[in-house]
Amino acid sequence: MSRGRRISRVKYILPTEQIAEKYLREWDQRELYEHPENFPSLTTENLFGKPGPLSLDIGTGTGEFLNAAARQHPGRHFLGVEISRRAAYYAVNQAARQKLENILYIKADFNLLYPLFAPNSLEMVYLNFPDPNYGGAKRRKNRIFSPRFLDLMAASLTPDGRLHVVTDQYPFFQDMLAIAEADDRFKKSHSERYLTGFTPPAKTRFQMAWEKYDRPVFRFELVRT
């Protein structure tokens, strides 16, 4: 996920009507909050017109990571959720340029999408570089990774579905790791307590920024038991 000023540096390019129809859903925040029943459940049938599990990227930023994953795995379906309109527009324009057929972006606050997830619908969930101060420093209770979030994952992931978490913020990472280790509905896919380093098929703008400063990265991957 790109954060803060790095998104503001991205050129704001409005996608064409054709590109937006194919790659983007912009859902009204108030409507999502007050009437989630007016929106489709987030399944491949509803989003792509095809059966099968879905791979989800939460806070996808400008889409480099998810577009590369969709290009690398044409037989899978990918959904990116991003709250920044500027970043979401950039991501969908890049998806169109790469002529991807298996990806869709939703411009929305992820926390408002909870009612739309279907049981056993997600095969892979990526939470890459979430904002440790999501909602502002005084509202850290709004961080995406929480016991409530794991409730959603336990219901929405397929059996043996995976949740991959990456951050460069060590105290924040320790908080997330403690929450994960207290939940017996999941196990780690690795024998180590946690892993270091992250080499995705394509790096996000945020990852390339912190790599310039040799900042370490920490990650873990959970499997639904």
LUMFI-973430 format. One line per 3 residues: number of its first residue (from 0); their letters; for each residue x, y, z of N, C-alpha, C. Coordinates in steps of 0.05 Angstrom, whole numbers, plus 32768, in hexadecimal, padded with zeros to 4 digits. Layout:
% LUMFI-973430
NUM	a	X:Y:Z:X:Y:Z:X:Y:Z  ...
This chain:
% LUMFI-973430
0	msr	8011:7FE8:8000:8000:8000:8000:8012:8019:8000  800C:802C:7FEE:8019:8046:7FF0:800C:8056:8005  801B:8068:8012:8010:8077:8027:8017:8095:8025
3	grr	8006:80A6:802F:800B:80C2:8032:8013:80D0:8019  802A:80DF:801B:8032:80F1:8005:8039:80E2:7FEC  803F:80C8:7FEE:8047:80B9:7FD6:8030:80B6:7FC2
6	isr	8018:80B5:7FCD:8000:80B4:7FBB:7FFC:80CF:7FAE  8001:80E5:7FBD:7FFD:80FF:7FB2:800F:8105:7F9A  8025:80F6:7F98:8037:80FA:7F82:802E:80ED:7F68
9	vky	801A:80DB:7F6B:8010:80CD:7F53:7FFF:80E0:7F43  8003:80DF:7F28:7FF3:80F0:7F17:7FD6:80E7:7F17  7FC4:80FB:7F19:7FA7:80F5:7F1A:7F9D:80F3:7EFE
12	ilp	7F96:80DB:7EF5:7F8C:80D6:7EDA:7F71:80C8:7EDC  7F5C:80D6:7ED4:7F41:80CB:7ED5:7F40:80B4:7EC0  7F38:809C:7EC8:7F35:8087:7EB4:7F1E:808C:7EA1
15	teq	7F20:8083:7E89:7F0A:8086:7E76:7EF2:8076:7E80  7EDB:807C:7E75:7EC2:806E:7E7D:7EC5:8050:7E78  7ED1:8048:7E62:7ED5:802C:7E5B:7EE7:801E:7E6F
18	iae	7EFD:802B:7E76:7F10:801F:7E89:7F03:801D:7EA5  7EF5:8032:7EAD:7EE8:8032:7EC7:7ED3:801C:7EC9  7EC4:8018:7EB4:7EAF:8004:7EB3:7EBB:7FE8:7EB7
21	kyl	7ED2:7FE3:7EAB:7EDE:7FC9:7EAC:7EEE:7FC4:7EC6  7EFB:7FD8:7ED0:7F0F:7FD4:7EE5:7F09:7FE1:7F00  7EF5:7FF2:7F02:7EF1:8002:7F1A:7ED5:8003:7F24
24	rew	7ED1:8001:7F3E:7EB8:8007:7F4B:7EBD:801C:7F60  7EAF:8033:7F5D:7EB1:8048:7F71:7E97:8049:7F81  7E98:8040:7F9A:7E80:803E:7FAA:7E7E:8053:7FBF
27	dqr	7E67:8060:7FC1:7E63:8075:7FD3:7E66:806C:7FF0  7E75:807B:8000:7E7B:8072:801B:7E63:8072:802D  7E53:8087:802A:7E3B:8089:803B:7E27:8072:8034
30	ely	7E24:806D:801A:7E12:8058:8012:7E1C:803D:801B  7E36:8039:801A:7E42:8020:8024:7E3C:801C:8042  7E3F:8032:8051:7E3B:8031:806E:7E1E:802C:8075
33	ehp	7E0C:803B:8067:7DEF:803A:806F:7DE0:8023:8062  7DE8:801C:8049:7DD9:8008:803B:7DEB:7FF4:802C  7DFA:7FE4:803B:7E0C:7FD1:802E:7DFC:7FBC:801D
36	enf	7DE3:7FB9:8023:7DD3:7FA6:8014:7DCF:7FAE:7FF7  7DD5:7FC7:7FF1:7DD2:7FD1:7FD5:7DEA:7FCA:7FC4  7DFE:7FBD:7FCF:7E16:7FB6:7FC0:7E19:7F98:7FBD
39	psl	7E26:7F8F:7FA8:7E2A:7F72:7FA4:7E3E:7F67:7FB7  7E3B:7F4D:7FBE:7E4F:7F40:7FCE:7E68:7F3D:7FBD  7E7F:7F3C:7FCA:7E99:7F3C:7FBC:7EA1:7F1F:7FB5
42	tte	7E96:7F15:7FA0:7E9C:7EFA:7F97:7EA5:7EFD:7F79  7EB3:7EE9:7F6F:7EBA:7EE9:7F53:7EA2:7EE8:7F41  7E8D:7EDA:7F4A:7E74:7EDA:7F3A:7E69:7EF6:7F36
45	nlf	7E68:7F06:7F4C:7E5D:7F20:7F4A:7E70:7F34:7F3C  7E8A:7F31:7F40:7E9D:7F45:7F36:7EA7:7F3E:7F1A  7EA9:7F24:7F14:7EB5:7F1C:7EFA:7EA3:7F0A:7EEA
48	gkp	7E8C:7F02:7EF5:7E7A:7EF0:7EE7:7E85:7ED4:7EE4  7E97:7ECC:7EF5:7EA3:7EB2:7EF4:7EA5:7EA6:7F11  7EA4:7E8C:7F13:7EA7:7E80:7F2E:7EC4:7E7E:7F36
51	gpl	7EC9:7E79:7F4F:7EE4:7E75:7F59:7EEB:7E88:7F6F  7F00:7E83:7F7E:7F08:7E94:7F94:7F16:7EAD:7F8A  7F18:7EC1:7F9C:7F21:7EDB:7F96:7F3B:7EE1:7FA7
54	sld	7F4E:7EF0:7F9A:7F65:7EFA:7FA9:7F61:7F18:7FAE  7F64:7F20:7FC7:7F5E:7F3C:7FCF:7F77:7F4A:7FD8  7F7B:7F63:7FCF:7F90:7F74:7FD8:7F84:7F8C:7FE6
57	igt	7F89:7F90:8000:7F7D:7FA5:8010:7F90:7FBD:8011  7F87:7FD4:8008:7F98:7FEB:8007:7FAC:7FE8:7FF0  7FA3:7FE5:7FD8:7FB4:7FDD:7FC2:7FC5:7FF3:7FB7
60	gtg	7FC1:800C:7FC0:7FD1:8022:7FB7:7FCE:8026:7F99  7FE4:802A:7F8B:7FE4:802F:7F6F:7FE4:8016:7F5E  7FE2:7FFF:7F6A:7FDC:7FE6:7F5C:7FF3:7FD7:7F50
63	efl	800C:7FDF:7F54:8022:7FD1:7F48:8023:7FB3:7F50  801F:7FAE:7F6A:8020:7F93:7F75:800A:7F82:7F69  7FF1:7F8C:7F6B:7FDA:7F7C:7F63:7FD9:7F78:7F45
66	naa	7FDF:7F8C:7F35:7FDF:7F89:7F18:7FF4:7F74:7F10  800B:7F74:7F1D:801F:7F60:7F16:8016:7F44:7F1E  8008:7F41:7F34:7FFE:7F27:7F3C:7FE8:7F1D:7F29
69	arq	7FD7:7F2F:7F20:7FC2:7F28:7F0C:7FCF:7F20:7EF2  7FE3:7F2E:7EEA:7FF1:7F27:7ED1:8000:7F0C:7ED3  800A:7F06:7EEB:8019:7EEE:7EEF:8007:7ED5:7EF2
72	hpg	7FEE:7EDA:7EFB:7FDC:7EC4:7F00:7FC1:7EC9:7EF1  7FC1:7EC6:7ED7:7FA9:7ECC:7EC8:7F91:7EBB:7ECE  7F95:7EA4:7EDB:7F7F:7E92:7EE2:7F71:7E99:7EFC
75	rhf	7F7C:7EAD:7F0B:7F70:7EB6:7F24:7F62:7ED1:7F21  7F52:7ED8:7F34:7F44:7EF2:7F34:7F4D:7F03:7F4B  7F51:7F1C:7F46:7F5D:7F2E:7F59:7F4C:7F47:7F5E
78	lgv	7F49:7F4E:7F77:7F3A:7F66:7F7F:7F4B:7F78:7F90  7F4D:7F91:7F89:7F5C:7FA5:7F99:7F49:7FB9:7FA5  7F4E:7FBF:7FBF:7F3E:7FD4:7FCC:7F50:7FEB:7FD4
81	eis	7F49:8003:7FCC:7F5A:801A:7FD2:7F48:8032:7FD8  7F4E:8041:7FED:7F3E:8057:7FF5:7F45:8071:7FE6  7F5E:8073:7FDC:7F66:808B:7FCD:7F5D:808A:7FB0
84	rra	7F4E:809E:7FA8:7F44:809F:7F8D:7F5C:80A2:7F79  7F6F:80B2:7F80:7F86:80B7:7F6F:7F95:809D:7F6A  7F9A:808D:7F80:7FA8:8074:7F7D:7F98:805F:7F6D
87	ayy	7F7E:805E:7F73:7F6C:804B:7F65:7F6B:8051:7F47  7F69:806A:7F40:7F69:8071:7F24:7F83:8069:7F16  7F99:806E:7F23:7FB3:8066:7F18:7FB4:8048:7F13
90	avn	7FAA:8038:7F27:7FAB:801B:7F26:7F9A:8011:7F0F  7F82:801B:7F0B:7F70:8011:7EF6:7F7B:8019:7EDB  7F87:8030:7ED8:7F92:8038:7EBF:7FAA:8026:7EB7
93	qaa	7FB9:801E:7ECB:7FCF:800B:7EC6:7FC5:7FEF:7EBF  7FAF:7FE7:7ECC:7FA3:7FCD:7EC5:7F99:7FCC:7EA9  7F8D:7FE3:7EA0:7F83:7FE5:7E85:7F9A:7FE4:7E71
96	rqk	7FB0:7FF3:7E78:7FC7:7FF4:7E66:7FD3:7FD8:7E62  7FD2:7FC7:7E78:7FDD:7FAC:7E76:7FC8:7F98:7E6C  7FB0:7FA2:7E66:7F9B:7F91:7E5A:7F94:7F79:7E6C
99	len	7F93:7F7E:7E86:7F8D:7F68:7E99:7F6F:7F62:7E98  7F68:7F48:7E9A:7F4D:7F3F:7E98:7F42:7F34:7EB2  7F53:7F33:7EC7:7F4C:7F25:7EE0:7F4F:7F36:7EF9
102	ily	7F4A:7F50:7EF6:7F4E:7F62:7F0C:7F39:7F78:7F0D  7F33:7F80:7F26:7F1F:7F95:7F2A:7F27:7FA5:7F43  7F22:7FBF:7F43:7F29:7FD0:7F59:7F0F:7FDC:7F64
105	ika	7F0E:7FDF:7F7F:7EF8:7FED:7F8C:7F04:8004:7F9B  7EFA:801C:7F95:7F02:8034:7FA4:7EEE:8037:7FBB  7EF8:8030:7FD3:7EE7:8030:7FEB:7EF8:802D:8004
108	dfn	7EEC:8033:801B:7EF8:802D:8034:7EF4:800F:803A  7F09:8000:803E:7F07:7FE4:8042:7EF4:7FDD:8059  7EF5:7FEC:806E:7EE5:7FE6:8086:7EC7:7FE7:8081
111	lly	7EBF:7FF4:806B:7EA3:7FF5:8064:7E9A:7FDD:8053  7EAD:7FCD:804B:7EA6:7FB6:8039:7EA1:7F9C:8048  7EA4:7F9C:8062:7EA1:7F83:8071:7E88:7F74:806B
114	plf	7E70:7F81:8069:7E58:7F72:8065:7E56:7F64:8049  7E69:7F6C:8037:7E67:7F62:801C:7E77:7F49:8016  7E87:7F41:802A:7E97:7F29:8025:7E87:7F10:802A
117	apn	7E8B:7EFC:8018:7E7C:7EE3:801A:7E8D:7ECE:8027  7E81:7EBB:8035:7E91:7EA5:8041:7EA1:7E95:802C  7EB9:7E8E:8034:7ECA:7E7C:8024:7ECE:7E87:8007
120	sle	7ED1:7EA1:8004:7ED3:7EAD:7FEA:7EEF:7EB7:7FE3  7F01:7EB8:7FF6:7F1C:7EC3:7FF2:7F31:7EAE:7FF4  7F42:7EAB:7FE0:7F57:7E97:7FE2:7F71:7EA4:7FEC
123	mvy	7F74:7EBE:7FE7:7F8D:7ECC:7FEF:7F86:7EE9:7FF6  7F90:7EF3:800C:7F8C:7F0F:8014:7FA8:7F1B:801A  7FAD:7F32:800D:7FC6:7F41:8011:7FC1:7F5A:8021
126	lnf	7FD0:7F5E:8036:7FCF:7F77:8045:7FEC:7F81:8045  7FF3:7F90:8031:800F:7F99:802D:8012:7FB6:8036  8023:7FBA:804A:8029:7FD5:8054:8010:7FE5:805C
129	pdp	7FFF:7FDA:806D:7FE8:7FE9:8076:7FF1:8001:8087  7FE1:8015:8087:7FE7:802E:8095:7FE4:8029:80B3  7FFA:802C:80C3:7FF7:8027:80E0:7FE6:803C:80EE
132	nyg	7FE2:8053:80E1:7FD1:8068:80ED:7FB8:806C:80DD  7FAD:8056:80D3:7F95:8058:80C3:7F7F:8067:80D2  7F74:807C:80C6:7F60:808C:80D3:7F6B:80A1:80E4
135	gak	7F86:80A4:80E5:7F93:80B8:80F6:7F9F:80AC:810F  7FB4:80B9:8119:7FC2:80AE:8130:7FB1:80A9:8148  7F9C:80B9:814B:7F8A:80B7:8162:7F74:80A2:815E
138	rrk	7F74:8096:8146:7F5F:8082:8140:7F6B:8067:8138  7F80:805F:8146:7F8D:8046:813E:7F7C:802E:8142  7F66:8031:8150:7F53:801B:8152:7F47:8014:8137
141	nri	7F4A:8026:8124:7F3F:8021:8109:7F53:8012:80F7  7F6A:800A:8102:7F7D:7FFA:80F2:7F6E:7FE2:80E6  7F76:7FDC:80CD:7F68:7FC6:80BF:7F6D:7FAC:80CE
144	fsp	7F86:7FA5:80D5:7F8C:7F8C:80E1:7F84:7F8D:80FF  7F70:7F7D:8106:7F64:7F7D:8120:7F56:7F62:8125  7F4E:7F5C:813D:7F3E:7F43:8141:7F25:7F42:8130
147	rfl	7F18:7F59:812C:7F00:7F5A:811A:7F08:7F53:80FE  7F1F:7F5D:80F5:7F28:7F56:80DA:7F2D:7F38:80D7  7F38:7F2C:80EC:7F3D:7F0F:80EB:7F23:7EFF:80EC
150	dlm	7F0E:7F0A:80F8:7EF4:7EFE:80F7:7EEB:7EFD:80DA  7EEE:7F13:80CC:7EE7:7F14:80AF:7EF7:7F00:809F  7F11:7EFE:80A4:7F22:7EEC:8095:7F1B:7ECF:809B
153	aas	7F14:7EC9:80B4:7F0D:7EAD:80BB:7EF4:7EA5:80AC  7EE2:7EB7:80A7:7EC9:7EB1:8099:7ECD:7EB1:807B  7EDD:7EC4:8071:7EDE:7EC8:8054:7EF3:7EB8:8045
156	ltp	7F09:7EB1:8053:7F1D:7EA1:8046:7F14:7E85:8041  7F1C:7E79:802A:7F17:7E5D:8025:7F26:7E4C:8039  7F1F:7E33:803E:7F30:7E21:804E:7F4C:7E21:8042
159	dgr	7F60:7E25:8053:7F7C:7E28:804A:7F81:7E42:803B  7F6E:7E55:803B:7F73:7E6F:8030:7F88:7E7E:8040  7F95:7E91:8034:7FAD:7E9E:8040:7FAA:7EBC:8043
162	lhv	7FB6:7EC7:8058:7FB7:7EE3:805D:7FD4:7EEB:8060  7FDD:7EFD:804E:7FF9:7F05:804D:7FFB:7F22:8057  800C:7F27:806B:800E:7F41:8078:802B:7F4A:8077
165	vtd	802F:7F63:806D:804A:7F6E:806B:804A:7F8B:8075  805F:7F93:8083:8062:7FAF:808C:807F:7FB5:8091  8086:7FCE:8090:80A1:7FD7:8097:80A1:7FE5:80B2
168	qyp	808A:7FE4:80C0:8087:7FF1:80DB:8089:7FDC:80F0  809F:7FD9:80FE:80A3:7FC2:8110:8090:7FC2:8128  808D:7FD8:8137:807A:7FD7:814D:805D:7FD0:8144
171	ffq	8055:7FDB:812D:803B:7FD4:8121:803A:7FB7:811A  8050:7FAD:810F:8051:7F91:8108:804E:7F7F:8120  805B:7F86:8136:8059:7F76:814F:803C:7F76:8159
174	dml	802E:7F8C:8157:8012:7F8D:815F:8001:7F79:814E  8005:7F7A:8133:7FF6:7F68:8122:7FFD:7F4B:8127  8017:7F45:812B:801F:7F2A:8130:8013:7F1F:8149
177	aia	8012:7F2F:815E:8006:7F26:8178:7FE8:7F20:8174  7FDA:7F30:8165:7FBE:7F2A:8160:7FBB:7F10:8150  7FCC:7F0C:813C:7FCB:7EF4:812C:7FD1:7EDB:813C
180	ead	7FE5:7EDC:814E:7FED:7EC5:815D:7FD9:7EBE:8173  7FC8:7ED0:817A:7FB3:7ECA:818E:7F9A:7EBE:8182  7F99:7EBA:8168:7F81:7EB0:815A:7F87:7E94:8150
183	drf	7F7A:7E80:815C:7F80:7E64:8155:7F71:7E5B:813C  7F62:7E6E:812F:7F56:7E67:8116:7F69:7E68:80FE  7F82:7E71:8104:7F96:7E73:80F0:7FB0:7E67:80F9
186	kks	7FC0:7E5E:80E6:7FDB:7E55:80EC:7FEE:7E63:80D8  8007:7E64:80DD:801A:7E71:80CB:8022:7E5C:80B6  8027:7E67:809E:8030:7E55:8088:804E:7E50:8089
189	hse	805B:7E5C:809C:8079:7E59:809F:8080:7E51:80BB  8096:7E45:80BF:809F:7E3B:80D9:80AA:7E52:80EA  80B5:7E66:80DE:80BF:7E7D:80ED:80A9:7E8D:80F9
192	ryl	80AF:7E9B:810F:809A:7EAC:811B:8091:7EC1:8107  80A4:7ECD:80F9:809E:7EE0:80E3:80B4:7EE0:80CF  80AF:7EEC:80B8:80C2:7EED:80A2:80CC:7F09:809D
195	tgf	80E3:7F0C:8090:80ED:7F26:8089:80F2:7F27:806B  80F1:7F3F:8060:80F5:7F42:8043:80DB:7F3D:8034  80D9:7F4A:801D:80C1:7F47:800C:80C9:7F4D:7FEF
198	tpp	80C6:7F39:7FDE:80CC:7F3D:7FC2:80B4:7F35:7FB1  80A1:7F47:7FAD:8089:7F41:7F9E:808F:7F42:7F80  807C:7F3A:7F6F:8081:7F3B:7F52:8084:7F58:7F48
201	akt	8079:7F6B:7F56:807E:7F87:7F4F:807C:7F97:7F69  808D:7FAA:7F6D:808E:7FBA:7F85:807D:7FD3:7F83  806F:7FD9:7F99:805F:7FF1:7F9A:8071:800A:7F9D
204	rfq	8066:8021:7F98:8074:803A:7F9B:807E:803D:7FB8  806D:8035:7FCB:8075:8037:7FE7:808D:8025:7FEE  808C:800C:7FE4:80A3:7FFA:7FE9:80BD:8005:7FDD
207	maw	80BB:800F:7FC5:80D4:8019:7FB9:80DE:8031:7FC8  80CC:8041:7FD5:80D4:8058:7FE4:80E3:8050:7FFD  80D8:803C:800D:80E6:8035:8025:80FF:8025:8020
210	eky	8101:8017:8009:8119:8008:8003:8131:801B:7FFF  812C:8033:7FF7:8142:8046:7FF3:814F:804C:800E  8141:8048:8024:814C:804E:803E:8153:8034:804D
213	drp	8154:801E:803F:815C:8004:804B:814B:7FFD:8063  8131:8003:8062:8120:7FFC:8078:8118:7FDF:8077  811A:7FD0:808D:8113:7FB4:808C:80F5:7FB0:808A
216	vfr	80ED:7F99:8080:80D1:7F92:807D:80CB:7F79:808C  80B4:7F77:8098:80AC:7F60:80A8:8091:7F55:809D  808E:7F3B:809E:8075:7F30:8093:806F:7F15:80A0
219	fel	8056:7F0D:809E:804D:7EF3:80A5:8036:7EEB:8093  8031:7ED1:8092:801B:7EC7:8082:800B:7EB3:8092  7FF1:7EB8:8093:7FDF:7EA6:80A2:7FCF:7E95:8090
222	vrt	7FC9:7E7D:8099:7FB8:7E6A:808A:7FA0:7E64:809B  7F89:7E66:808F:7F70:7E5F:809E:7F70:7E41:80A3  7F6D:7E3A:80BC:7F6D:7E1E:80C4:7F51:7E12:80C3
